[in-house]
């Protein structure tokens, strides 16, 4: 993660707000950067709008070899942040595909726009290949992954506020404390080796990377990355049952605001 990368995410957040309008719909404040990723430059449906944002990120970070090296620094962990954004945006509306990314994967990521070759990059054949090197989207839950969004935005805001000249991070201390609190909450539900765990690891690594750049490191509290790995089958079963019940309860209490394709 760096300032330039975060600027792209915050630009999309400004032009494509991370909240619905008064009618409960997705909307573009400014579609100059996004409409070209829609068919005929017309994002007619909600999912087309979200897909436009997703494609924008892949183009900006992995579009060709020069971008891949200069912006992404050949680091595909950036995919974790794209997936966080994608999950959060999809989770803004109740859906009829069991809160799974599988529907978005089969509808959009499994088509030609994500399968076009990346010029000059041999390690990864296309965007779809980059995604699949990191995660199996068909098995990821939108509600779980969207929980990372607030922590991700806090981290991005700290990176954009960081002064490369004097390396003073005092102005980041409040956000750093909020980030650590949110990280602690997220980590309490972590299972080692899962996609959830991998994304959490990316967040903690980028937090520590920023912390190590600061001249006044005391502004950044330490995060505890230990996980609850000692879960026997019975305990895991109880946890999974509770999570399923929670999702069912949430689904029944929220109105039927379905995302049209």
C-alpha positions in Angstrom: 0.0 0.0 0.0 1.1 3.6 -0.7 -0.3 7.1 -1.1 -0.9 6.8 -4.8 -2.8 3.5 -4.5 -5.0 4.9 -1.7 -5.7 8.0 -3.8 -7.3 5.8 -6.4 -9.6 4.2 -3.9 -10.5 7.5 -2.3 -11.2 9.0 -5.8 -13.7 6.2 -6.5 -15.2 6.6 -3.0 -15.8 10.3 -3.9 -17.2 9.7 -7.4 -19.0 6.5 -6.5 -20.1 7.0 -2.9 -20.0 4.0 -0.5 -23.6 4.6 0.5 -26.9 4.5 -1.3 -28.9 7.6 -2.3 -32.2 8.6 -0.8 -34.1 6.1 -3.0 -31.8 3.2 -1.9 -29.9 3.1 -5.2 -26.2 3.2 -6.2 -25.2 6.4 -7.9 -22.3 8.1 -9.6 -21.5 11.7 -8.6 -19.1 11.8 -11.4 -18.7 8.9 -13.9 -15.8 10.3 -16.0 -13.4 7.6 -14.7 -15.9 4.8 -14.6 -18.4 4.9 -17.5 -15.8 3.6 -20.0 -15.9 0.3 -18.1 -19.6 -0.2 -18.9 -21.1 -1.4 -22.1 -21.6 1.5 -24.5 -20.5 3.7 -21.6 -23.8 3.2 -19.9 -23.9 1.6 -16.5 -27.6 0.6 -16.6 -27.8 -1.7 -13.6 -26.5 -1.6 -10.0 -24.1 -4.5 -10.7 -22.8 -2.8 -13.8 -21.9 0.2 -11.7 -20.1 -1.9 -9.1 -18.3 -3.9 -11.9 -17.2 -0.6 -13.4 -15.5 0.3 -10.2 -13.9 -3.1 -9.9 -12.5 -3.0 -13.5 -11.2 0.6 -12.9 -9.1 -0.7 -10.0 -7.7 -3.6 -11.9 -6.8 -1.3 -14.9 -5.2 1.3 -12.7 -3.1 -1.2 -10.6 -2.5 -4.1 -13.1 -3.3 -2.6 -16.5 0.1 -3.3 -18.1 3.7 -4.1 -17.1 4.6 -0.5 -16.4 1.6 0.1 -14.2 2.0 -3.3 -12.6 5.6 -2.4 -11.6 5.2 1.3 -10.7 1.8 1.4 -9.0 1.3 -2.2 -7.7 5.0 -2.8 -7.2 4.3 -6.2 -8.6 2.4 -6.9 -5.4 -0.9 -8.7 -5.9 -1.9 -8.2 -2.2 -3.7 -5.1 -3.6 -6.3 -7.6 -4.7 -7.4 -7.9 -1.1 -8.3 -4.3 -1.0 -10.3 -4.5 -4.2 -12.2 -7.5 -2.8 -12.9 -5.5 0.4 -14.3 -2.6 -1.7 -16.3 -5.0 -3.9 -17.8 -6.9 -1.0 -18.7 -3.7 0.9 -20.4 -2.2 -2.2 -22.4 -5.4 -2.9 -23.4 -5.6 0.8 -25.1 -2.2 0.7 -28.1 -3.9 -0.8 -29.8 -7.1 0.3 -29.3 -9.7 -2.4 -30.8 -13.0 -3.5 -27.6 -15.0 -4.0 -26.9 -16.0 -0.4 -24.4 -13.2 0.3 -21.8 -15.0 -1.9 -19.3 -13.4 -4.3 -20.0 -16.4 -6.6 -22.8 -14.6 -8.5 -20.6 -11.6 -9.3 -17.7 -13.9 -10.2 -19.7 -15.9 -12.7 -21.5 -12.9 -14.1 -18.6 -10.5 -14.6 -15.1 -11.9 -13.6 -15.7 -15.0 -15.7 -16.1 -12.9 -18.8 -13.7 -11.5 -21.4 -13.0 -8.2 -19.7 -11.2 -10.0 -16.9 -9.6 -12.5 -19.2 -7.8 -10.1 -21.5 -4.0 -10.5 -21.5 -1.9 -8.0 -19.4 0.7 -6.6 -21.8 4.2 -7.3 -20.7 3.3 -9.4 -17.6 4.3 -13.0 -17.7 3.6 -14.1 -14.1 -0.2 -13.5 -14.5 -2.2 -14.0 -17.7 -5.1 -11.7 -16.8 -7.1 -10.1 -14.0 -9.0 -13.3 -13.4 -5.8 -15.1 -12.9 -4.5 -12.5 -10.4 -7.7 -12.9 -8.4 -7.6 -16.6 -8.4 -4.0 -16.6 -7.2 -5.2 -14.9 -4.1 -8.7 -16.1 -3.4 -11.5 -18.4 -4.4 -14.3 -15.9 -4.7 -16.9 -18.6 -5.2 -16.5 -19.4 -1.5 -16.2 -16.0 0.0 -19.0 -14.3 2.0 -19.9 -10.7 1.2 -21.0 -9.9 4.8 -17.8 -11.3 6.3 -15.4 -9.5 3.9 -17.2 -6.2 4.0 -16.4 -5.9 7.7 -12.8 -5.0 6.7 -13.9 -1.9 4.9 -13.8 0.6 7.8 -10.3 -0.5 8.8 -9.2 -0.4 5.1 -10.4 3.2 4.7 -8.8 4.3 8.0 -5.5 2.8 6.8 -5.8 4.6 3.4 -6.5 7.9 5.1 -3.4 7.5 7.2 -1.3 6.7 4.1 -2.6 9.8 2.3 -2.0 12.0 5.4 1.6 10.7 5.9 4.2 13.4 5.2 7.1 11.8 3.3 9.4 14.8 4.0 9.3 15.0 7.8 7.9 11.5 8.5 5.9 12.9 11.4 2.8 10.8 12.1 1.3 12.7 15.0 -1.7 13.6 12.8 -2.3 9.9 12.2 -2.4 8.9 15.9 -6.2 9.1 16.3 -6.9 7.0 13.2 -4.1 4.6 14.2 -5.9 3.9 17.6 -9.2 3.4 15.8 -7.6 1.0 13.3 -6.1 -1.1 16.1 -9.4 -1.3 17.9 -11.2 -2.4 14.7 -8.4 -4.9 14.0 -8.7 -6.4 17.4 -12.4 -6.9 16.8 -11.8 -8.5 13.4 -9.1 -10.7 14.7 -11.4 -12.1 17.3 -13.3 -13.9 14.6 -10.3 -15.1 12.6 -9.5 -18.6 11.5 -6.0 -19.2 10.4 -5.5 -20.1 6.7 -8.8 -18.7 5.5 -9.3 -15.9 3.0 -10.4 -13.8 6.0 -7.1 -14.5 7.6 -5.1 -13.6 4.5 -6.9 -10.2 4.2 -6.3 -9.5 7.9 -2.6 -10.2 7.4 -2.4 -7.8 4.5 -4.0 -5.1 6.6 -1.6 -5.7 9.5 1.4 -5.8 7.2 0.6 -2.4 5.6 -0.2 -0.9 9.0 3.3 -2.0 10.3 4.9 -0.8 7.1 3.5 2.7 7.7 4.4 2.6 11.3 8.0 1.8 10.5 8.2 4.9 8.3 7.2 7.2 11.1 9.8 9.2 13.0 7.6 9.2 16.1 6.6 5.5 16.2 4.9 6.0 19.6 2.0 7.5 17.6 1.1 4.0 16.4 0.0 1.5 19.0 1.1 -2.1 18.4 -1.4 -4.6 17.0 -1.7 -8.2 18.3 -1.8 -10.5 15.3 -2.2 -13.8 17.2 -5.2 -15.9 16.1 -7.6 -18.3 17.7 -6.1 -21.3 15.9 -6.9 -23.8 18.7 -10.5 -24.6 17.6 -11.6 -28.1 17.9 -14.4 -29.5 15.6 -17.1 -29.0 18.2 -16.1 -25.4 18.9 -15.8 -24.6 15.2 -19.2 -26.2 14.6 -20.8 -24.0 17.2 -19.2 -20.9 15.8 -20.3 -21.7 12.3 -23.9 -22.4 13.5 -23.9 -19.1 15.3 -22.7 -17.2 12.3 -25.3 -18.9 10.1 -28.0 -18.0 12.5 -26.8 -14.4 12.6 -26.9 -14.1 8.8 -30.4 -15.7 8.7 -31.6 -13.2 11.3 -30.1 -10.3 9.5 -31.7 -11.4 6.2 -35.1 -11.8 7.6 -35.0 -8.3 9.3 -33.9 -6.4 6.3 -36.3 -5.4 3.5 -36.1 -7.1 0.2 -33.8 -4.6 -1.7 -32.5 -6.8 -4.4 -29.7 -5.9 -6.7 -30.7 -6.3 -10.4 -28.1 -7.6 -12.8 
